[in-house]
Amino acid sequence: MAKSNANTSASAIQTNSVELDSFVSLRDLGYKQARVSGILESQAKYAMDKIPNFPFEKMEKKYRDELSQGYQLRYSEMYPNTEYAIIDGNYLPVSELSEESKDAKLEKVTIGIDYIMSFSTQQWGSFRTSKDPQLAKLWVRFNPRRIAFSDYCTRRIGDLVTKAKSLIAESEGKSQNRTATKAFGDYVSESFETFKTRCKTAHIQRGDVTANTKLLDEAIAAFNAVWLKG
């Protein structure tokens, strides 16, 4: 038979006691939303510092597994261990049994996400076609929870990736803006040289009467008289 106890000890992790998922007003919501956004930013920066090539390359298994251990702690808080009675091989929550059934001498186990995820992928998959009916029923009863947890981990990693990419894009955007501002004087000079070349070509090659090189030179000189004072 599979393991009968889901209780797994975990290292204590400090969490902030402030409730961020309940609100008394829109002002309170705004504060808590901004606070969570700042926390996620710090988390993304930490991931970028600790995980090679994050967020642009596929995360190595060892880093994903370590993150998943943390996600598992949180998931077990949201979905605590539940006591089940095994009746005819089926896993039934004790809380849903009649009082008469609760008093009966039944085989009982406590199962949560720690227990469900304690099996390797290969081992867990083998339960589906096991000749042991209880293992097969274990798979049927808890495989949806295992899939749900896997999806939960994927979404949480996705949160980190999205935030990290956003921070990088924001940083690159600021850098590009600074560069453009510093180089604007060069841009003006290069533009005037382009004007002169095109004006001369239009006048000589196409006979464009609007391509007056003399007036252009005077206009540029007038512009520079003011511009170069800066």
Buried (B, 14 or more C-beta within 10 A) or exposed (E): EBEEEBEBEEEEEEEEEEEEEEBEEEEEEEEBEEEEEEEBBEBBEEBBEEBEEBBEEEBEEEBBEEBBEBBBBBBBEEBEBBEBBBEEEBBBEBEEBEEEEEEEEBEEBBBBBBBBBEBEEEEBEEBEEBEEEBBBBBBEBBBEBBEBBBEBBEEBBEEBBEBBBBBBEEEEEEEEEEEEEEEEEEEBEEEBEEBBEEBEEBBEEEEEEEBBBEEBBEEBEEEEEEEEEE
